[in-house]
Amino acid sequence: MGLTLGSSLPSELYDLIFLYLKSVDIIYSFFNLNDRFNNLIYPFLCGIDLSNIDEYALNKCCQTILPNIRHYIKAIKVDDKYIDTVFPLLSFSKIYPNLESVFISKVKNDGKYLSYLKLFKQLLNLKIYFDRIEDHKIVSNELCSNLFQSDCQIQTLFFSHVHVPIDLHIIQPCLSLRKLRIRLCSFDNVYVLLNNLPSIESVNIDIPHVKCNRKPQQQEQNDIEFNYAKNLPSTLSKLKHFEFYAIFTANYDYLELLLSHCCSHLEYLSLNLYIDQFIDGGRLEKKLLSRLTKLKVFHFCIRTPVVDNTLNIDDYIQTYKSSYWITNNHSILCFNQSLRNRYYCVFSLPYVFHEFTYVTNDLVNYRSNVNDNILLYNKQNKAKQITLHDSKVPYTLEFFQIIQKSFPRAMDLIFIVVPVRCLSDTLLNKELIIENVICLRFFPDQLDFQHFKRLLLMIPNVLMLCIPQRLLLDVLRNSQDSSFQQLQSIFDRIIRVCIRRRSFEYNALNNNRIKLFFPNAQLSEWR
């Protein structure tokens, strides 16, 4: 009766039900009931997700489910620690004869995945998601010696969170690779890598400021010795999609040389750069964009130093008002930004990057090349994390109104540097609610309690709070304040509290005391 009734339900309803079930549970419950159900769950047979399940459930799946569906399986996702359970080394190809894609999650630097690289190089798609605790670490040379080789068949290759070393003496031309997402150690690796990817169609390259465990002197010496002009890649005729992110690790002259001379077929270009060279709209247009005649989409955010103190922001934005920028509908915003010295932050709209960093109060004094409305494209702006960095001027009501209205997807607000009294008097006396932010992180130790309280009241839906021990102590000292109950209602909803303790500080707070104020929160530390 139950099966008959279930069989009469529309297929769309099952699609909705499947959203709430794990793929292994869907297969276990519906496989081979009848032809209709086999058709409904076919996508889950072809691509099975075995990640985030416990060892008992995985063993049961390997014994009862996988032997029955192994010929269907084209893609598998699995946690690294269980990879040998799902993929017995000696019978890998026999167990999954049609396997094309493997996605490995929660990977450690020296994880089990290393033993499988020679087998995985025969796949079409490989994605390795390293654990966040491995962030910015450099991984084994075995990745280069196995995956960037002439006999590798992989077409799509993704890495996350770690730096992948590219050894000039190990890498070989890889004719199969079409799509690549990778974090590199230095800019010369970009040239070496692209020289060996003649068939690449889409590439996403990330070079953060971290030096990959090399000493700075070694890194600088390596960059000096590398001859960019002589190692310029041959024409990358198939490259259509190029995304590049670098924090003071890329020489813009050589990046411009690479793009303008080797990437003439680009249709999509995205540049997110912190650089030490002055770049304006005129140079972008004449030396780069005018040469990319097939370019359809160009997104950028560039932080460029103000090398001439006589050049004000109005003069600078004028360089983005030529007929090229206006005719091609390139809407640009610019504001002053404090990094090492004085910088201009100039970016295209919509803002497509997930992080909007080093934001200062000068955002309210932005300039535009098209109009004066920062809300243009606000529904398309993609920033999820906003980092505030202003040690001199308290943040104003107008500033947070811009954040609220222009970046509706922002969920993570980080205070890196702020004045002790971080909010203006106007903001302290006005009600403003930013509903979308659920993660609030403070790095400064010293922050006036009344200002901290106002920030929390402004962001009432916060679920994760990162706070220095000194500031948390100050908060607890003020718990007898008559208005503290307003904060307590917010604290009751927080599910995670991360407490920052400096190495020289003693533990002035015990978890039992903290739990009184954050009864539903998981507690952790970071130093």
HUJO-V113075 format. One record per run of one state. SS is the DSSP state (a for helix, b for strand, c for the rest). FROM is the first residue (numbers start at 1). LEN is the number of residues. Records with the same first field share a line. If there is no record, write none. Layout:
# HUJO-V113075
SS->FROM-LEN  FROM-LEN
This chain:
# HUJO-V113075
c->1-1  8-3  19-4  31-4  41-1  50-5  65-1  70-5  87-2  96-5  108-4  121-4  131-1  135-3  139-3  148-8  161-2  164-15  184-3  196-6  208-8  226-15  248-4  263-5  275-6  292-5  306-7  319-4  328-4  339-3  349-6  360-1  366-1  369-16  391-4  396-1  407-5  419-4  424-1  429-10  443-6  459-5  481-3  492-4  501-10  518-4  527-1
a->2-6  11-8  23-8  35-6  42-5  55-10  66-4  80-7  89-7  112-9  132-3  142-6  187-9  216-10  252-11  281-11  313-6  323-5  361-5  397-10  425-4  449-10  469-12  484-8  511-7
b->47-3  75-5  101-7  125-6  138-1  156-5  163-1  179-5  202-6  241-7  268-7  297-9  332-7  342-7  355-5  367-2  385-6  395-1  412-7  423-1  439-4  464-5  496-5  522-5
